[in-house]
Amino acid sequence: MATDLFERLAELDVPPPPARFDDQLHERVNRSLVVGQLMDLMFGAVPWAVVEFSRAVIGSVLFTLTGRYETKPNRRRR
């Protein structure tokens, strides 16, 4: 029975895709990729960079004012 179905499907004519099908597909995929990458940049990389840069600037200001560079104690040492 399955072979009859496959034989009937093999005889059907499949219409060609629309002329701009590939262009439309690429536009949609590219748009979603750009949105995903911008979200990753805005919510991942930029906040991380701001935190790291602010730590460096605050450390530099504190070193300038106090003359000491404070480090966090290493918790692994006993």
Secondary structure as UniProt FT lines:
FT   HELIX           2..11
FT   TURN            19..20
FT   HELIX           21..40
FT   HELIX           41..45
FT   HELIX           46..66
FT   TURN            75..76
//
